[in-house]
Amino acid sequence: MNNLKSDLIFVNQKLVVAGKTQSSSSSSNTKITEETSSQSGEYKVKSGDTLSGLAKKYDTSVSQLKEWNQLKSDMIYVGQVLIVNAESGKENSDKGSYLVVSGDTLSGIALKFNLTVQQLKDKNQLSSDLIYIDQILSI
């Protein structure tokens, strides 16, 4: 039916399937997501993205992207949410709070605010090192 020689398929490859056909376009959804992400200083990685390409797009460096996102290598993954400018990370030192974003760890947040993990856990009544995206931590 699709003349495939292996189980390997690619992003945006069109396949014929048996049954009803249904057409859907996600281009408008993609645009909305990208606009929202760029306004918040975060970017959701898409197929074909590279750190160097994102660094150029957001007028920063690969090393800065790696630092902001605590990356040990240049490897990024589709669907990964990256901080793409210094104002993201959702820190608000005036109020003493921090909004947890994808990729955050207690040790990374503690380091960012010159605290120990135990101080951060005590301040937020945490019994483990487990934190969640969109969780607000007291700093």
C-alpha positions, 0 to 999 in steps of 0.5 A: 500500500505504501511501498515501505521497505522497512519500519522506518517512517519520517516526520511529515511523511504521508501514509495511506491507511485503510478506512475513512480518510480524515484531513486535519491541519495543525499549522494554525495550532503550531503558529499559536504555540510558537508565538506563545512560547516566544513571548514567555521566553520558552521554545518547544523543540520541533523536528529539525531544530538545532541549538545553533539554529535556535541560538541564531534565531533568539540572538544568543549563543549555544553555550548560553542556551546550554547553561540556561537549560542545564544541558550537558551536550548539544543534543535536544529532543522534539517536544523538549521545552527550552529557555531561550532568553535570560528573562524566562525561567520564571524567577521573581526575586521581588516576591521571592518565588520561582515557577518550575519549568521543564528541566528544572531540578531542586539542585539547579534552582538552589544553585541559581539562588545561592541556596542549598537543596535542604534550605529550598526543601525546608522553605517549601515543606518538601519531603522529597526532591520531587518537583513539578512543572508549573509548581511555585516555589518560595525562594 
